[in-house]
Amino acid sequence: MLDNPVVFLALPAVAAAASAAGSPVYLLLVLPAGAVLLFGREPPEAWLSSLVAAAVIFAFMSAGEKPPPDPGQAPDLIEWTDRVAIDGDTMRGFVRGEEGRRWYATYRFRNPAEKEQYVSAGAAGRRFGVKAIRSTPAPPSHRYAFNMEKWLRSEGAAGVIEIEEAVYAGPAPGPAAALRRHRERLRTHIRKTFPEPVAAEAEALLIGERTGVDPEDERAYRRLGITHLFAISGLHVGILTFLLREGLLRIRLRTHLVRLLLLMFLPCYALIAGGAPSVWRAVLVSSLLLIGGGGLRTRRLDLYLTAGMILFLLIDPHAVFKPGFQMSYAAAFSLIHSEAILSRAANALQQSFLVTAVCQIAVTPILLIHFFETSISAFLANLLFVPLFSAVVLPANLLFLFLSYAVPPVADLLFGLYVPVRGLLGEWIRIAGDLPYSVWTPGRPEIAGLLLLTAGILLFFVLVEKRWKPVKAAAAALLLPVLVLTFWHHGDPSLRVTFLDVGQGDAAVIELPHRRGVLLADTGGVLRFQPEEWQQRQGRFEVGNQIVIPFLKGRGIGALDQLVLSHPDADHAEAADEVIRELRVREIHIGPDTYGDPGYAAAVRAAAERKSPIREMREGHAWTAGGVRFRYVSPEPEKDYEGNNDSLVLHAEKGEHRFLFTGDLEAEGEKAIVEKYGETLLPVTVLKAGHHGSKTSSSEEFLAAAAPELTIISAGRNNRYGHPHPEVVARFGELGLSTASTADHGSITVISKRGRLLIETTTQEKGQ
């Protein structure tokens, strides 16, 4: 048997899978395995095993990969498969066409009766004749935003379809479809019988359905590093397998029969639980252990885990790109190969801490790549919550599910005791999640930083395992890359201003030289219309959480020195409360006479909760930070807020370069600025066009005085207002002024460095 199957088999298998499904560049992942084989002078069978593992995975994936469908091709008979979610008037999830391709589909209900029919009967595991059209996923607004195209590839989906008409065509054939229908019935049962405060938790823990979990709870779980407890994982599978095995043995079933029953049950449970990579990993390893007669020796577990991973990749090859797959196997392999470290624990508490520490440190590079941060509080939070959820919360939900079928009155009685206690626990979790410095947010590392961090982690484990002295050497191996990543951006002497693509709205991130401060001018947002009750969505699109915050965290920004809100319109300030709750905001600037405006109500509440001071600013207020001079040039000190012309206008100056952020300033306000500052603060280098390029802004007189080298127009693609207006576009052209729109280029970054102005966009990078 191979001594290290993770090197000889697992790495070549991952490299082959990633290269076949993505890019040949991923073949570089075989280099660590080759280095170990070379320097370890391994025998020929080790080399052969590595080559065979890589070749089999690559050949299987290449042979099974379907050619991309024609641009207009869409299925006309589908089966809804898994992760089907109904939210408001829309149903979305994955479907399989008759040709075998997997698609991501959306369907909008025509009326409440149709929605109720789908809710009660379910769609998963059922076939429908459909009229569907292909839909092109929107490009990511910036490099750190959710990339729909990459996500579809990781899910093995051929594309997105919008279903216009659907006719029920009966249940889909096969055991997998039957299990999906059973999962739907189980979810419906939970929603009907479990009290609302705990129903979402039960769905997450029992069937892996997390769409109903409150976003605030999700945020607290993530910051505490305990998200894995609220999703079915290896821990849950292990507990369930143990309970079933002990129960079957106690009713005097023979051991071989118990093994057979468990081998039949575990794959079915994986499908019912949603089929997450962590679930399949646990199921496959448990099954191999059952087949092999058990035993927890490191060598055997390593081989079983490797074999299970290869089998999983053969079943779902695109999973290699999923964060869940990467973290699940990274944590599992790390635990297996940290036996020498874990064996030093003197008691259960120390054992729990070491397990958490090994897992958390091992998956840190993966967390930073995908989520730009990692939890610091996880090292302590898991000591409390892992035993609590393992011994109380998960068994309680399993018991409630059984009683809700067998003895409903008893279940209702126990719910009366459990719900208040669970509510109190939820409050504690939220409070703990809001504690300062709960997470480390260095941003997404570049390749050099990623390699440095990975090397530091490996060296740290080696030094700790070998008991090298002094201990400072191991600490230094880990802390050095942490410090480098933390202060990496502080070495940049340039001023960076990024105009984020937030659709029809404004948001600009100002990063001062050497990261001596960060400002956010407006946050973007969505103008929401009140739909009918049956159309209201829980998982609505949020500009702050889905565009602004990912960019800030991707750049390693965990705090803002100033949040500047030009005025209370939704497309400028609706996402402010999301930013305030997620990041430390040291000061919030708003215009005079706007504190009580309804548009700021959510931001004011969030600021009060986070103790972020709000200051009403006006023309004349100025300050200097990081070598950049800031001043407000509008509105007038004594003027009451009346609308767009009272936008808080910010002027920034660094050396030869001047920036002007105008909010929704219109012609009248522009004229006032020209009259007051035409000879002192104008012209400017970069202008943020007022009111998204509306014809009521960007007057000829103002543009002639401002004479910007570059004007940024922040507008949404195909927006209903027709921004930028053709007259305004023509005006810029007649004056010979350059413009760039976020609708065309995505997020646009302007860099002021050593007297030069550099421009980077989401679609391309260029110099100016």
Rosetta blueprint (number, residue, H / E / L):
1 M L
2 L L
3 D L
4 N L
5 P H
6 V H
7 V H
8 F H
9 L H
10 A H
11 L H
12 P H
13 A H
14 V H
15 A H
16 A H
17 A H
18 A H
19 S H
20 A H
21 A H
22 G L
23 S L
24 P H
25 V H
26 Y H
27 L H
28 L H
29 L H
30 V H
31 L H
32 P H
33 A H
34 G H
35 A H
36 V H
37 L H
38 L H
39 F H
40 G L
41 R L
42 E L
43 P L
44 P H
45 E H
46 A H
47 W H
48 L H
49 S H
50 S H
51 L H
52 V H
53 A H
54 A H
55 A H
56 V H
57 I H
58 F H
59 A H
60 F H
61 M H
62 S H
63 A H
64 G H
65 E L
66 K L
67 P L
68 P L
69 P L
70 D L
71 P L
72 G L
73 Q L
74 A L
75 P L
76 D L
77 L E
78 I E
79 E E
80 W E
81 T L
82 D L
83 R L
84 V L
85 A E
86 I E
87 D E
88 G L
89 D L
90 T E
91 M E
92 R E
93 G E
94 F E
95 V E
96 R E
97 G E
98 E L
99 E L
100 G L
101 R L
102 R E
103 W E
104 Y E
105 A E
106 T E
107 Y E
108 R E
109 F L
110 R L
111 N L
112 P H
113 A H
114 E H
115 K H
116 E H
117 Q H
118 Y H
119 V H
120 S H
121 A H
122 G L
123 A L
124 A L
125 G L
126 R E
127 R E
128 F E
129 G E
130 V E
131 K E
132 A E
133 I E
134 R E
135 S E
136 T L
137 P L
138 A L
139 P L
140 P L
141 S L
142 H L
143 R L
144 Y L
145 A L
146 F L
147 N L
148 M H
149 E H
150 K H
151 W H
152 L H
153 R H
154 S H
155 E L
156 G L
157 A L
158 A L
159 G L
160 V E
161 I E
162 E E
163 I E
164 E E
165 E E
166 A E
167 V E
168 Y E
169 A E
170 G E
171 P E
172 A L
173 P L
174 G L
175 P H
176 A H
177 A H
178 A H
179 L H
180 R H
181 R H
182 H H
183 R H
184 E H
185 R H
186 L H
187 R H
188 T H
189 H H
190 I H
191 R H
192 K H
193 T H
194 F L
195 P L
196 E H
197 P H
198 V H
199 A H
200 A H
201 E H
202 A H
203 E H
204 A H
205 L H
206 L H
207 I H
208 G L
209 E L
210 R L
211 T L
212 G L
213 V L
214 D L
215 P H
216 E H
217 D H
218 E H
219 R H
220 A H
221 Y H
222 R H
223 R H
224 L H
225 G L
226 I L
227 T H
228 H H
229 L H
230 F H
231 A L
232 I L
233 S L
234 G H
235 L H
236 H H
237 V H
238 G H
239 I H
240 L H
241 T H
242 F H
243 L H
244 L H
245 R H
246 E H
247 G H
248 L H
249 L H
250 R H
251 I L
252 R L
253 L L
254 R L
255 T H
256 H H
257 L H
258 V H
259 R H
260 L H
261 L H
262 L H
263 L H
264 M H
265 F H
266 L H
267 P H
268 C H
269 Y H
270 A H
271 L H
272 I H
273 A L
274 G L
275 G L
276 A L
277 P H
278 S H
279 V H
280 W H
281 R H
282 A H
283 V H
284 L H
285 V H
286 S H
287 S H
288 L H
289 L H
290 L H
291 I H
292 G L
293 G L
294 G L
295 G L
296 L L
297 R L
298 T H
299 R H
300 R H
301 L H
302 D H
303 L H
304 Y H
305 L H
306 T H
307 A H
308 G H
309 M H
310 I H
311 L H
312 F H
313 L H
314 L H
315 I H
316 D L
317 P H
318 H H
319 A H
320 V H
321 F H
322 K L
323 P H
324 G H
325 F H
326 Q H
327 M H
328 S H
329 Y H
330 A H
331 A H
332 A H
333 F H
334 S H
335 L H
336 I H
337 H L
338 S L
339 E H
340 A H
341 I H
342 L H
343 S L
344 R L
345 A L
346 A L
347 N L
348 A H
349 L H
350 Q H
351 Q H
352 S H
353 F H
354 L H
355 V H
356 T H
357 A H
358 V H
359 C H
360 Q H
361 I H
362 A H
363 V H
364 T H
365 P H
366 I H
367 L H
368 L H
369 I H
370 H H
371 F H
372 F L
373 E L
374 T E
375 S E
376 I L
377 S L
378 A H
379 F H
380 L H
381 A H
382 N H
383 L H
384 L H
385 F H
386 V H
387 P H
388 L H
389 F H
390 S H
391 A H
392 V H
393 V H
394 L H
395 P H
396 A H
397 N H
398 L H
399 L H
400 F H
401 L H
402 F H
403 L H
404 S H
405 Y H
406 A H
407 V L
408 P H
409 P H
410 V H
411 A H
412 D H
413 L H
414 L H
415 F H
416 G H
417 L H
418 Y H
419 V H
420 P H
421 V H
422 R H
423 G H
424 L H
425 L H
426 G H
427 E H
428 W H
429 I H
430 R H
431 I H
432 A H
433 G H
434 D L
435 L L
436 P L
437 Y L
438 S L
439 V E
440 W E
441 T L
442 P L
443 G L
444 R L
445 P L
446 E L
447 I H
448 A H
449 G H
450 L H
451 L H
452 L H
453 L H
454 T H
455 A H
456 G H
457 I H
458 L H
459 L H
460 F H
461 F H
462 V H
463 L H
464 V H
465 E H
466 K L
467 R L
468 W L
469 K L
470 P L
471 V H
472 K H
473 A H
474 A H
475 A H
476 A H
477 A H
478 L H
479 L H
480 L H
481 P H
482 V H
483 L H
484 V H
485 L H
486 T H
487 F L
488 W H
489 H H
490 H H
491 G H
492 D L
493 P L
494 S L
495 L E
496 R E
497 V E
498 T E
499 F E
500 L L
501 D L
502 V L
503 G L
504 Q L
505 G L
506 D L
507 A L
508 A E
509 V E
510 I E
511 E E
512 L L
513 P H
514 H H
515 R H
516 R L
517 G L
518 V E
519 L E
520 L E
521 A E
522 D L
523 T L
524 G L
525 G L
526 V L
527 L L
528 R L
529 F L
530 Q L
531 P L
532 E L
533 E H
534 W H
535 Q H
536 Q L
537 R L
538 Q L
539 G L
540 R L
541 F L
542 E L
543 V H
544 G H
545 N H
546 Q H
547 I H
548 V H
549 I H
550 P H
551 F H
552 L H
553 K H
554 G H
555 R L
556 G L
557 I L
558 G L
559 A E
560 L E
561 D L
562 Q E
563 L E
564 V E
565 L L
566 S L
567 H L
568 P L
569 D L
570 A H
571 D H
572 H H
573 A H
574 E L
575 A L
576 A H
577 D H
578 E H
579 V H
580 I H
581 R H
582 E H
583 L L
584 R E
585 V E
586 R L
587 E L
588 I E
589 H E
590 I E
591 G L
592 P L
593 D L
594 T L
595 Y L
596 G L
597 D L
598 P H
599 G H
600 Y H
601 A H
602 A H
603 A H
604 V H
605 R H
606 A H
607 A H
608 A H
609 E H
610 R H
611 K L
612 S L
613 P L
614 I E
615 R E
616 E E
617 M L
618 R L
619 E L
620 G L
621 H L
622 A E
623 W E
624 T E
625 A E
626 G L
627 G L
628 V E
629 R E
630 F E
631 R E
632 Y E
633 V E
634 S E
635 P L
636 E L
637 P L
638 E L
639 K L
640 D L
641 Y L
642 E L
643 G L
644 N H
645 N H
646 D H
647 S L
648 L L
649 V E
650 L E
651 H E
652 A E
653 E E
654 K E
655 G L
656 E L
657 H E
658 R E
659 F E
660 L E
661 F E
662 T L
663 G L
664 D L
665 L L
666 E L
667 A H
668 E H
669 G H
670 E H
671 K H
672 A H
673 I H
674 V H
675 E H
676 K H
677 Y H
678 G L
679 E L
680 T L
681 L L
682 L L
683 P L
684 V L
685 T L
686 V E
687 L E
688 K E
689 A L
690 G H
691 H H
692 H H
693 G H
694 S L
695 K L
696 T L
697 S L
698 S L
699 S L
700 E H
701 E H
702 F H
703 L H
704 A H
705 A H
706 A H
707 A L
708 P L
709 E L
710 L E
711 T E
712 I E
713 I E
714 S L
715 A L
716 G L
717 R L
718 N L
719 N L
720 R L
721 Y L
722 G L
723 H L
724 P L
725 H L
726 P H
727 E H
728 V H
729 V H
730 A H
731 R H
732 F H
733 G H
734 E H
735 L H
736 G L
737 L L
738 S E
739 T E
740 A E
741 S E
742 T H
743 A H
744 D H
745 H H
746 G L
747 S L
748 I E
749 T E
750 V E
751 I E
752 S E
753 K E
754 R L
755 G L
756 R E
757 L E
758 L E
759 I E
760 E E
761 T E
762 T L
763 T L
764 Q L
765 E E
766 K E
767 G E
768 Q L
